[in-house]
Amino acid sequence: MTFCIGAVSSVYAATVKPADAEESECSGELLLTVSINGLYSPHCEHIALLKEGGLAAQSETFQRWRIPVPNMEPIHHEGRDYFPLTAVPGLSFYIDHEKQQLILEAPPKIFFATKLTEQRGYIASTPPPDPGAFFNYDFSAEHAEGNRTNHSGLLELGAFNRFGVGTATMLWRDTEEVNNLVRLDTTWTRDNPEDMTRLRLGDTIGRAGSWGRAVRFGGIQWGSSFDTQPGFITIPLPSASGEAALPSTVDVLVNNARRLSRDIPAGPFEIENVPVVTGQGDVQLVVTDLLGRQQIITQPYYASSNLLRAGLSDYSYEADFIRNNYGIDSDDYGRLITSATHRYGITDYFTRELRAELLSDQQTAGVSTVYLWPTLGTANASLAFSHGPEGDGELFSLGFQRIAQRMSFTAQSRYNSRDFAQIGLTPGASNPKLTHSASIGYSRPGYGAISLSYLNQSYWGQHDNEIFSANYSINLGSDYFFTIQALESRSENTNRSLGLSITRAFGSNTSGSLRHSHQTAGDSTALQIQRNLPVGPGFGYNLLSEEGINRRHEARGYWQTDIGTYSAEASK
C-alpha cells in the first residue's frame, strides 16, 4: 500500500487574496492514490476539489490513466491546470477517505486505443554471393524387346556471381528417329531483393495476366518478383478489434488454431494484419485480464490470393521474339512482341489489372478487376479488345469465387468474338466462343468431402464440349482412404466413366491402393504399392499391376544418395 504524504492546501484553510485576484473554482487539493477498475495504481495524484462538489485532475494525470484530456478550458488553481472528471462521459468516481484513495470506474471505450500491427513481411538485404558454377543432369536409357536401346538426357549448366545467375539447358536424344542435341533455354537472371524486382535476358515464359496466354519467348523481361523476399505478404490481411477494461493478454485464434499472443493495456485495441489462411474463416480473440476473467470475441473474415493489398503493384514488361518448336529446334524464333501487365491494389477490397500486347500487325489491350465482398467471396471481371488482320475482336469474362472450410463455390463465364486475337493463339485458330465453368464442394469432418463440377465450351463452327464430374472421398479410420469418381463428357460422342479406389497407408512413406474403373470401352482393375523417397539418402519403389482394357505390369526402383538419384524401370 502506498501512502501519499505531502503539503496540500486544506479544504478548510482560510486564504487571503488580493482584491483583484481571480476567484478559483477549486476549494482545495488532495494527494491521493488511485484505483482504476479495481486495479491499484502506485502513483500519488494531485486531485482538486471543486466548489460545486466535483473533482478535477491535471492533464498529466489523465495521460497516466490513458484517458484523453477533456476538450475544454482548464481550471486554474495555485499554478496548476485541472480538468473536471465529470467532463469524461461514462467515468464514475468517489473518494475512499479511509484509504486516501480515488476510486475510478471507467468503460473500456474511454481509454486511449491501442493499435498493434503484425509484420506483413520485411525487406531483408542479401549479401552478394561469391562466384560459382553448377551442373545438373538427368540421363535415361530405355530398351524394348526387339528394338534398339534409346537414350536421352536433360542437361543444365549454370554460373553465378554478384551480377546474377546464368543458366543453359539442353536436351539430348538418341533414338531410331533422331540423334541430336537441342538447346532449350539460355537465360541470365538478375534479382534485386531490396526492390523485389527481377531482370531476365534470354529465354523465359511471359506473364499471362487474367485473360492472356503464357508463351515462351527470347528477349528481355523486367518486373516485380515477390519471391525474392519469401516472407513478404502481398494479400490484404484482416484486422481484429475489441475492448479490455483492464490490462490483458490477447490470444488470437484463426479457425481455432492459435496464431499469436499479445499483451495490451486497458481500452479499445486493434490488431492489424492478422496472419490467416486464404478463404473464409473466423478470427477469435480470447481476452484474459489480470484477474483471470475471459471474454471471447469472434469476427468473420475473407482473404483471397487474387487481391493485392492497397498501394502494392505487381507488374511485368516484356520485349521479345516468340519461341517456336520448343524442344525440337534450338533457334526457331518468330514474331517480335511487346507486352505489359500491371496489377495494382487500389484498396484492400479492389485490385485492377491492365494488360497490353503489341505486334506489328496485331494489338490487344484490356482491363481486369477483382472485388472482395467481405465474408462472402471475390468477384472478377475482364474486358479486352483486339485489332488484327482478321478485323476487330473483343473478350468479356465474369466470375465469382468463394472458398470456405465447409462449402466452396466457383463460377466463371467467358466470351470471345470470332476475330479476337492474342499472342499464344495459333494463326488461323480461334478461342472458344463461350466457356462456362462451375464447381461446388462440401466437406464435413467424419462424413467426407463431395464435389461437383461442370464445363461447357462452344466453338465457332465446331461441336460443343461438355464435361460433368462428381467426386466423393472419405477417411476410413486412420489408415484407409476411399474415393469414388464419376465423369461424363459430351461432344460428337458421349463417354462415361466410373472409378473406385481404396488406399491404405503403411507408415509414413509406404502406401498401397486398389482401383477399379468402368468406362464405355471396358473395365480395368489395378493394384499399386509404392514407397516414396525419403528427404535424404534412401530408396523407394513403385509396383503396378493392371488387368483389363489397359493391361500392363510395371516396376520402378529409386535410389537416392548425396550425389544424385538413380532409377530403374521395367514394364510389360
C-alpha positions as CSV (number, residue, x, y, z in Angstrom):
1,M,0.0,0.0,0.0
2,T,1.3,3.4,-0.9
3,F,0.6,6.4,1.5
4,C,0.7,9.8,-0.1
5,I,2.4,12.4,2.2
6,G,2.9,16.0,1.2
7,A,1.8,19.5,1.6
8,V,-1.6,20.2,0.1
9,S,-4.0,23.1,0.6
10,S,-6.6,22.3,3.1
11,V,-10.2,22.2,2.2
12,Y,-10.9,24.3,5.3
13,A,-7.9,26.6,5.3
14,A,-8.6,30.2,5.0
15,T,-6.6,32.2,2.5
16,V,-6.2,35.8,2.0
17,K,-6.2,37.0,-1.6
18,P,-5.8,40.5,-3.1
19,A,-9.0,42.2,-4.0
20,D,-8.3,42.0,-7.8
21,A,-7.3,38.2,-7.7
22,E,-9.3,35.9,-9.8
23,E,-11.7,33.7,-7.8
24,S,-10.7,30.0,-8.2
25,E,-13.3,27.3,-8.9
26,C,-11.4,25.0,-6.6
27,S,-11.8,24.8,-2.8
28,G,-8.6,22.8,-2.2
29,E,-6.5,19.8,-3.2
30,L,-5.9,16.2,-2.0
31,L,-3.0,13.9,-2.6
32,L,-4.5,10.5,-3.3
33,T,-3.6,7.1,-4.6
34,V,-5.9,5.8,-7.4
35,S,-7.7,2.6,-8.3
36,I,-9.0,2.2,-11.8
37,N,-11.5,-0.6,-12.5
38,G,-10.1,-2.4,-9.4
39,L,-6.5,-2.1,-10.5
40,Y,-4.3,-0.2,-8.0
41,S,-2.0,2.5,-9.3
42,P,1.2,3.3,-7.3
43,H,1.2,7.0,-8.4
44,C,0.0,9.7,-5.9
45,E,-2.0,12.3,-7.8
46,H,-3.0,15.9,-7.1
47,I,-6.8,15.9,-7.1
48,A,-8.6,19.2,-6.9
49,L,-11.9,19.6,-5.0
50,L,-14.3,21.8,-7.0
51,K,-16.6,24.2,-5.1
52,E,-19.7,22.6,-6.7
53,G,-18.7,19.3,-5.3
54,G,-16.8,17.6,-8.2
55,L,-13.2,16.5,-8.7
56,A,-10.6,17.6,-11.2
57,A,-7.2,16.2,-12.3
58,Q,-4.3,17.6,-14.2
59,S,-3.6,16.7,-17.9
60,E,-0.5,14.6,-16.9
61,T,-2.8,12.6,-14.6
62,F,-5.2,11.9,-17.4
63,Q,-2.2,10.7,-19.6
64,R,-1.1,8.3,-16.9
65,W,-4.6,7.0,-16.7
66,R,-4.6,6.6,-20.5
67,I,-7.8,8.7,-20.7
68,P,-8.0,11.6,-23.2
69,V,-7.9,15.0,-21.7
70,P,-11.3,16.7,-21.9
71,N,-11.5,19.2,-24.8
72,M,-12.3,22.3,-22.7
73,E,-10.7,25.3,-21.0
74,P,-8.8,24.2,-17.9
75,I,-9.5,25.3,-14.3
76,H,-6.5,27.2,-12.9
77,H,-5.6,26.6,-9.2
78,E,-2.4,27.5,-7.5
79,G,-0.4,27.5,-10.7
80,R,-1.8,24.2,-12.0
81,D,-4.3,23.4,-14.7
82,Y,-7.1,21.0,-13.8
83,F,-9.9,19.4,-15.8
84,P,-13.1,18.1,-14.2
85,L,-13.7,14.4,-14.1
86,T,-17.3,14.9,-14.9
87,A,-16.3,16.0,-18.4
88,V,-15.3,12.4,-19.3
89,P,-18.5,10.6,-20.5
90,G,-19.1,7.3,-18.7
91,L,-16.5,7.9,-15.9
92,S,-17.7,7.4,-12.4
93,F,-15.7,8.2,-9.3
94,Y,-15.6,8.6,-5.5
95,I,-13.1,9.1,-2.7
96,D,-12.4,6.4,-0.1
97,H,-11.3,8.7,2.7
98,E,-10.2,5.9,4.9
99,K,-7.7,4.6,2.4
100,Q,-7.0,8.1,0.9
101,Q,-7.8,6.6,-2.5
102,L,-9.6,7.8,-5.6
103,I,-11.8,5.0,-7.0
104,L,-12.4,5.2,-10.7
105,E,-14.8,3.0,-12.7
106,A,-14.2,3.5,-16.5
107,P,-15.7,1.7,-19.5
108,P,-13.1,0.4,-21.9
109,K,-14.1,2.7,-24.7
110,I,-12.9,5.9,-22.9
111,F,-9.3,4.8,-22.8
112,F,-6.7,5.5,-25.5
113,A,-7.0,3.0,-28.3
114,T,-4.1,0.5,-28.8
115,K,-3.1,-0.4,-32.3
116,L,-0.9,-3.5,-32.8
117,T,0.5,-4.1,-36.3
118,E,1.7,-7.6,-37.2
119,Q,4.6,-7.6,-39.7
120,R,3.4,-8.3,-43.3
121,G,6.9,-9.2,-44.4
122,Y,10.1,-7.4,-44.2
123,I,12.7,-6.4,-46.7
124,A,15.9,-8.3,-46.0
125,S,19.2,-7.2,-47.5
126,T,21.0,-10.0,-49.3
127,P,24.8,-10.0,-49.5
128,P,26.3,-10.6,-53.0
129,P,27.2,-14.3,-53.5
130,D,30.7,-15.5,-54.2
131,P,31.2,-16.6,-57.9
132,G,30.5,-20.2,-58.6
133,A,29.0,-22.7,-61.0
134,F,26.9,-25.8,-61.1
135,F,26.0,-28.7,-63.4
136,N,22.8,-30.8,-63.3
137,Y,22.0,-33.8,-65.4
138,D,19.3,-36.4,-65.8
139,F,20.1,-39.4,-68.1
140,S,17.9,-42.3,-69.0
141,A,18.1,-45.4,-71.2
142,E,15.1,-47.4,-72.4
143,H,15.1,-50.8,-74.1
144,A,12.1,-52.5,-75.6
145,E,12.4,-56.2,-76.6
146,G,13.2,-56.5,-80.3
147,N,14.3,-52.8,-80.6
148,R,17.4,-50.8,-80.1
149,T,18.1,-49.0,-76.8
150,N,17.0,-45.4,-76.8
151,H,19.0,-42.8,-74.7
152,S,18.0,-39.3,-73.6
153,G,19.3,-36.7,-71.2
154,L,18.5,-33.3,-69.8
155,L,21.5,-31.1,-69.0
156,E,21.8,-27.8,-67.1
157,L,24.9,-25.7,-66.8
158,G,24.9,-22.6,-64.6
159,A,27.2,-19.9,-63.2
160,F,26.6,-17.1,-60.7
161,N,28.2,-14.0,-59.4
162,R,27.3,-10.7,-57.9
163,F,25.6,-9.7,-61.2
164,G,23.2,-12.6,-61.3
165,V,22.7,-16.2,-62.4
166,G,23.2,-17.6,-65.9
167,T,21.7,-21.0,-66.9
168,A,21.7,-23.0,-70.1
169,T,19.6,-26.2,-70.6
170,M,19.8,-28.8,-73.3
171,L,18.0,-31.9,-74.4
172,W,19.9,-34.9,-75.8
173,R,18.1,-37.7,-77.7
174,D,19.5,-40.8,-79.3
175,T,16.7,-42.9,-80.9
176,E,16.0,-44.6,-84.1
177,E,14.3,-41.5,-85.5
178,V,16.7,-38.8,-84.2
179,N,20.1,-38.3,-82.7
180,N,20.7,-34.7,-81.8
181,L,21.3,-32.1,-79.0
182,V,18.7,-29.4,-78.8
183,R,19.2,-26.2,-76.8
184,L,16.2,-25.4,-74.6
185,D,16.8,-22.2,-72.6
186,T,19.6,-19.8,-72.2
187,T,18.9,-17.1,-69.6
188,W,20.7,-14.6,-67.5
189,T,18.7,-13.5,-64.4
190,R,19.4,-10.7,-62.0
191,D,17.4,-10.3,-58.8
192,N,17.1,-7.2,-56.7
193,P,15.7,-8.4,-53.4
194,E,15.6,-4.8,-51.9
195,D,13.2,-3.7,-54.7
196,M,11.7,-7.1,-55.2
197,T,12.3,-6.9,-59.0
198,R,13.8,-9.3,-61.5
199,L,15.5,-8.8,-64.8
200,R,15.7,-11.7,-67.3
201,L,17.7,-11.7,-70.5
202,G,17.2,-14.7,-72.9
203,D,14.6,-17.4,-72.9
204,T,11.8,-17.5,-70.4
205,I,8.0,-17.6,-70.2
206,G,5.9,-14.5,-70.3
207,R,3.3,-13.5,-67.7
208,A,-0.3,-14.2,-68.9
209,G,-2.3,-12.0,-66.6
210,S,-6.0,-12.7,-66.1
211,W,-7.0,-13.3,-69.7
212,G,-3.8,-13.7,-71.6
213,R,-1.8,-16.8,-72.7
214,A,1.6,-17.7,-71.4
215,V,4.1,-18.1,-74.2
216,R,7.8,-18.9,-74.5
217,F,10.0,-16.2,-75.9
218,G,13.5,-15.0,-76.2
219,G,14.3,-11.4,-75.2
220,I,14.1,-9.2,-72.2
221,Q,11.7,-9.3,-69.2
222,W,11.6,-6.9,-66.2
223,G,9.1,-7.0,-63.5
224,S,8.2,-7.5,-59.8
225,S,9.3,-10.7,-58.1
226,F,8.0,-11.1,-54.6
227,D,9.6,-14.5,-54.3
228,T,13.0,-12.7,-53.8
229,Q,11.6,-11.9,-50.3
230,P,10.0,-15.2,-49.2
231,G,8.5,-13.6,-46.0
232,F,6.8,-10.8,-47.9
233,I,2.9,-11.0,-47.8
234,T,1.1,-9.4,-50.8
235,I,-2.5,-10.1,-50.0
236,P,-4.7,-7.9,-47.7
237,L,-4.9,-9.3,-44.2
238,P,-7.8,-8.7,-41.9
239,S,-7.8,-6.7,-38.6
240,A,-9.4,-7.8,-35.4
241,S,-10.6,-5.4,-32.6
242,G,-12.1,-5.5,-29.1
243,E,-12.1,-3.7,-25.7
244,A,-10.4,-4.5,-22.4
245,A,-11.4,-3.0,-19.1
246,L,-8.0,-3.9,-17.5
247,P,-4.6,-4.7,-18.9
248,S,-4.9,-8.1,-20.5
249,T,-3.4,-10.8,-22.7
250,V,-5.0,-11.3,-26.1
251,D,-4.7,-14.7,-27.8
252,V,-5.6,-14.7,-31.5
253,L,-7.0,-17.9,-33.0
254,V,-7.7,-18.4,-36.7
255,N,-10.1,-21.2,-37.3
256,N,-9.4,-22.5,-33.8
257,A,-5.6,-22.5,-34.4
258,R,-3.6,-20.2,-32.2
259,R,-1.6,-17.7,-34.2
260,L,-0.2,-15.2,-31.8
261,S,-0.4,-13.7,-28.3
262,R,0.0,-10.1,-27.2
263,D,-0.2,-8.0,-24.0
264,I,-2.4,-4.9,-24.2
265,P,-3.3,-2.1,-21.8
266,A,-6.9,-1.2,-20.9
267,G,-9.1,0.3,-23.6
268,P,-10.0,-0.4,-27.2
269,F,-7.5,-2.3,-29.2
270,E,-7.0,-3.3,-32.8
271,I,-4.6,-6.0,-34.2
272,E,-3.8,-5.3,-37.8
273,N,-2.6,-7.9,-40.4
274,V,-3.7,-11.0,-38.6
275,P,-1.9,-14.0,-40.2
276,V,-4.7,-16.0,-41.7
277,V,-5.3,-18.7,-44.4
278,T,-7.0,-17.8,-47.6
279,G,-10.7,-18.2,-48.0
280,Q,-13.5,-17.6,-45.5
281,G,-12.9,-18.2,-41.8
282,D,-13.2,-16.8,-38.3
283,V,-10.8,-14.9,-36.1
284,Q,-11.3,-15.4,-32.3
285,L,-9.8,-13.0,-29.7
286,V,-9.5,-14.6,-26.3
287,V,-9.0,-11.6,-23.9
288,T,-7.8,-12.6,-20.4
289,D,-7.4,-9.7,-17.9
290,L,-5.2,-9.5,-14.8
291,L,-8.0,-11.0,-12.6
292,G,-8.2,-14.1,-14.9
293,R,-11.6,-13.1,-16.4
294,Q,-12.0,-14.0,-20.1
295,Q,-14.1,-12.7,-22.9
296,I,-14.2,-14.2,-26.4
297,I,-14.7,-12.1,-29.5
298,T,-15.4,-13.8,-32.8
299,Q,-15.1,-11.9,-36.2
300,P,-15.5,-13.5,-39.6
301,Y,-13.0,-12.7,-42.4
302,Y,-12.3,-13.5,-46.1
303,A,-8.8,-13.4,-47.6
304,S,-8.0,-14.0,-51.3
305,S,-4.7,-14.6,-53.1
306,N,-6.3,-12.8,-56.1
307,L,-6.1,-9.5,-54.4
308,L,-3.2,-7.1,-53.8
309,R,-3.0,-5.1,-50.6
310,A,-3.7,-1.4,-51.0
311,G,-0.8,0.5,-52.7
312,L,1.1,-2.6,-53.9
313,S,2.0,-3.1,-57.6
314,D,2.7,-6.4,-59.4
315,Y,4.0,-6.0,-63.0
316,S,5.9,-7.4,-65.9
317,Y,7.2,-5.7,-69.0
318,E,8.5,-7.8,-71.9
319,A,10.0,-7.2,-75.4
320,D,10.9,-10.4,-77.1
321,F,10.6,-12.9,-80.0
322,I,8.1,-15.7,-79.8
323,R,9.7,-19.2,-79.4
324,N,8.5,-21.8,-82.0
325,N,9.0,-25.6,-81.9
326,Y,10.4,-25.6,-78.4
327,G,12.2,-28.8,-77.7
328,I,12.6,-29.6,-81.4
329,D,14.6,-26.7,-82.8
330,S,17.3,-24.8,-80.9
331,D,16.9,-21.3,-82.5
332,D,13.4,-21.0,-84.1
333,Y,12.2,-17.6,-83.1
334,G,9.2,-15.9,-84.6
335,R,7.5,-12.5,-84.5
336,L,8.6,-9.6,-82.3
337,I,6.1,-8.8,-79.5
338,T,5.9,-6.3,-76.7
339,S,3.6,-6.9,-73.8
340,A,2.9,-5.3,-70.4
341,T,0.9,-6.5,-67.4
342,H,0.4,-4.3,-64.3
343,R,-1.7,-5.2,-61.3
344,Y,-2.4,-2.6,-58.5
345,G,-4.2,-2.8,-55.2
346,I,-6.4,0.3,-55.2
347,T,-7.9,-0.7,-51.8
348,D,-7.7,-3.8,-49.8
349,Y,-11.0,-4.8,-51.4
350,F,-10.3,-3.8,-55.0
351,T,-7.5,-4.8,-57.4
352,R,-7.3,-3.8,-61.0
353,E,-5.1,-5.1,-63.8
354,L,-4.1,-3.5,-67.1
355,R,-2.6,-5.6,-69.9
356,A,-1.4,-4.8,-73.5
357,E,0.1,-6.9,-76.3
358,L,1.7,-5.2,-79.3
359,L,2.8,-6.9,-82.6
360,S,3.5,-5.2,-85.9
361,D,0.0,-6.2,-87.3
362,Q,-1.9,-7.0,-84.1
363,Q,-2.7,-5.0,-81.0
364,T,-4.7,-6.2,-77.9
365,A,-5.4,-4.3,-74.7
366,G,-7.7,-5.0,-71.7
367,V,-8.6,-4.4,-68.1
368,S,-9.4,-6.8,-65.3
369,T,-10.7,-6.3,-61.8
370,V,-11.1,-8.3,-58.6
371,Y,-13.5,-7.1,-55.9
372,L,-13.9,-8.6,-52.4
373,W,-17.4,-8.9,-50.9
374,P,-16.4,-9.1,-47.2
375,T,-17.1,-12.6,-45.7
376,L,-18.7,-13.8,-49.0
377,G,-16.1,-14.1,-51.7
378,T,-14.5,-12.4,-54.7
379,A,-16.0,-11.3,-58.0
380,N,-13.8,-10.8,-61.1
381,A,-14.4,-9.3,-64.5
382,S,-12.3,-8.7,-67.6
383,L,-12.8,-6.7,-70.8
384,A,-10.4,-6.7,-73.7
385,F,-10.3,-5.5,-77.3
386,S,-8.1,-6.5,-80.2
387,H,-7.2,-5.3,-83.7
388,G,-5.6,-7.7,-86.2
389,P,-5.5,-8.8,-89.9
390,E,-8.9,-10.5,-89.5
391,G,-10.6,-7.4,-88.0
392,D,-11.6,-6.2,-84.5
393,G,-12.5,-8.5,-81.7
394,E,-13.5,-8.4,-78.0
395,L,-13.3,-10.6,-74.9
396,F,-15.5,-10.4,-71.8
397,S,-15.5,-12.6,-68.7
398,L,-17.2,-12.6,-65.4
399,G,-16.8,-14.8,-62.4
400,F,-17.2,-15.4,-58.7
401,Q,-15.3,-17.5,-56.1
402,R,-15.9,-18.5,-52.5
403,I,-13.6,-20.7,-50.6
404,A,-14.7,-21.8,-47.1
405,Q,-14.0,-24.6,-44.6
406,R,-17.3,-26.3,-45.3
407,M,-18.6,-25.2,-48.7
408,S,-16.7,-23.7,-51.6
409,F,-18.1,-22.5,-54.9
410,T,-16.7,-21.1,-58.2
411,A,-18.4,-19.9,-61.4
412,Q,-16.8,-18.4,-64.5
413,S,-18.1,-17.3,-67.9
414,R,-16.0,-16.0,-70.8
415,Y,-16.9,-14.8,-74.3
416,N,-14.5,-14.4,-77.2
417,S,-15.6,-13.0,-80.5
418,R,-14.6,-14.8,-83.7
419,D,-11.9,-12.3,-84.5
420,F,-10.5,-11.7,-81.1
421,A,-6.7,-12.1,-81.4
422,Q,-4.0,-12.5,-78.7
423,I,-0.5,-13.8,-78.5
424,G,-0.1,-17.6,-77.9
425,L,-3.0,-18.3,-80.3
426,T,-2.0,-20.3,-83.4
427,P,-2.5,-18.2,-86.6
428,G,-5.9,-19.1,-88.1
429,A,-7.2,-20.6,-84.9
430,S,-9.8,-19.0,-82.6
431,N,-10.6,-19.2,-78.9
432,P,-13.8,-21.0,-77.8
433,K,-16.8,-18.7,-78.4
434,L,-18.3,-19.3,-74.9
435,T,-16.8,-21.0,-71.9
436,H,-18.9,-21.7,-68.8
437,S,-17.5,-23.5,-65.8
438,A,-18.8,-24.0,-62.3
439,S,-17.9,-26.2,-59.3
440,I,-19.1,-26.7,-55.8
441,G,-17.6,-28.6,-52.9
442,Y,-18.8,-29.5,-49.4
443,S,-16.8,-31.2,-46.6
444,R,-17.6,-32.2,-43.1
445,P,-15.3,-33.9,-40.6
446,G,-16.3,-37.6,-40.2
447,Y,-18.5,-37.5,-43.3
448,G,-16.0,-36.9,-46.1
449,A,-16.0,-34.4,-48.9
450,I,-18.1,-34.2,-52.1
451,S,-17.5,-32.0,-55.2
452,L,-19.4,-31.4,-58.4
453,S,-18.1,-29.6,-61.5
454,Y,-19.3,-28.6,-64.9
455,L,-17.6,-27.3,-68.0
456,N,-19.2,-26.2,-71.3
457,Q,-17.3,-24.9,-74.3
458,S,-18.9,-23.8,-77.6
459,Y,-16.8,-23.1,-80.7
460,W,-17.2,-21.1,-83.9
461,G,-18.4,-23.7,-86.4
462,Q,-17.4,-26.8,-84.3
463,H,-19.1,-29.2,-81.9
464,D,-19.7,-28.0,-78.3
465,N,-17.9,-29.8,-75.5
466,E,-19.5,-30.6,-72.1
467,I,-17.9,-32.3,-69.1
468,F,-19.7,-33.3,-65.9
469,S,-17.8,-34.8,-63.0
470,A,-18.5,-35.8,-59.4
471,N,-16.2,-36.9,-56.7
472,Y,-16.6,-38.2,-53.1
473,S,-13.8,-39.1,-50.7
474,I,-13.6,-40.1,-47.0
475,N,-11.1,-41.2,-44.5
476,L,-11.9,-44.7,-43.1
477,G,-10.1,-44.7,-39.8
478,S,-6.6,-43.6,-39.6
479,D,-5.1,-45.7,-42.4
480,Y,-7.7,-46.0,-45.1
481,F,-8.9,-43.5,-47.7
482,F,-11.8,-44.2,-50.1
483,T,-12.7,-42.3,-53.3
484,I,-15.4,-42.7,-55.9
485,Q,-15.4,-40.6,-59.1
486,A,-17.9,-40.3,-62.0
487,L,-17.3,-38.5,-65.3
488,E,-19.3,-37.8,-68.4
489,S,-18.1,-36.0,-71.5
490,R,-20.2,-34.9,-74.4
491,S,-19.1,-33.8,-77.9
492,E,-19.6,-35.7,-81.1
493,N,-19.9,-38.8,-78.9
494,T,-20.8,-39.4,-75.2
495,N,-18.3,-41.1,-72.9
496,R,-18.9,-42.1,-69.3
497,S,-16.6,-43.5,-66.6
498,L,-16.9,-44.6,-63.0
499,G,-13.9,-45.2,-60.8
500,L,-13.5,-46.6,-57.2
501,S,-10.3,-46.7,-55.2
502,I,-9.2,-47.5,-51.7
503,T,-5.8,-46.6,-50.3
504,R,-4.1,-47.8,-47.2
505,A,-1.0,-46.2,-45.6
506,F,1.7,-48.4,-44.2
507,G,3.7,-46.0,-42.2
508,S,4.8,-42.5,-43.3
509,N,6.4,-43.4,-46.7
510,T,4.6,-46.5,-48.0
511,S,1.1,-47.0,-49.3
512,G,-1.0,-49.5,-51.3
513,S,-4.1,-48.9,-53.4
514,L,-6.7,-50.9,-55.2
515,R,-8.5,-49.2,-58.1
516,H,-11.3,-50.3,-60.4
517,S,-12.7,-48.3,-63.3
518,H,-15.7,-48.8,-65.6
519,Q,-15.6,-46.9,-69.0
520,T,-17.5,-47.1,-72.2
521,A,-14.7,-49.1,-73.8
522,G,-14.5,-51.6,-70.9
523,D,-13.3,-52.2,-67.3
524,S,-9.9,-52.3,-65.7
525,T,-8.6,-53.1,-62.2
526,A,-5.2,-52.1,-60.8
527,L,-3.1,-52.9,-57.7
528,Q,-0.3,-50.5,-56.8
529,I,2.2,-50.4,-53.9
530,Q,4.7,-47.6,-53.6
531,R,7.3,-46.3,-51.2
532,N,8.3,-42.6,-51.5
533,L,11.9,-41.5,-51.4
534,P,13.0,-40.0,-48.1
535,V,14.3,-36.5,-47.7
536,G,17.9,-37.7,-47.5
537,P,19.7,-40.8,-48.8
538,G,17.5,-43.9,-49.2
539,F,15.4,-45.9,-51.6
540,G,11.9,-46.1,-53.0
541,Y,9.9,-48.1,-55.4
542,N,6.6,-48.3,-57.3
543,L,5.0,-51.6,-58.3
544,L,1.9,-51.6,-60.5
545,S,-0.2,-54.4,-62.0
546,E,-3.3,-53.7,-64.0
547,E,-5.7,-56.0,-65.8
548,G,-8.5,-55.2,-68.2
549,I,-8.6,-52.8,-71.2
550,N,-5.3,-51.3,-70.0
551,R,-3.3,-54.4,-69.3
552,R,0.2,-53.6,-68.0
553,H,2.8,-54.5,-65.4
554,E,5.4,-52.1,-64.2
555,A,8.2,-52.0,-61.6
556,R,10.3,-48.9,-60.8
557,G,13.1,-48.6,-58.3
558,Y,14.7,-45.4,-56.9
559,W,18.0,-44.9,-55.0
560,Q,18.9,-41.5,-53.7
561,T,22.4,-40.6,-52.4
562,D,24.1,-37.3,-51.6
563,I,25.5,-37.2,-55.2
564,G,22.4,-38.0,-57.2
565,T,19.2,-40.0,-57.7
566,Y,19.2,-43.2,-59.7
567,S,16.2,-45.1,-61.1
568,A,15.4,-48.3,-63.0
569,E,12.1,-49.4,-64.6
570,A,10.8,-52.5,-66.2
571,S,7.4,-52.8,-67.8
572,K,5.4,-55.3,-69.8
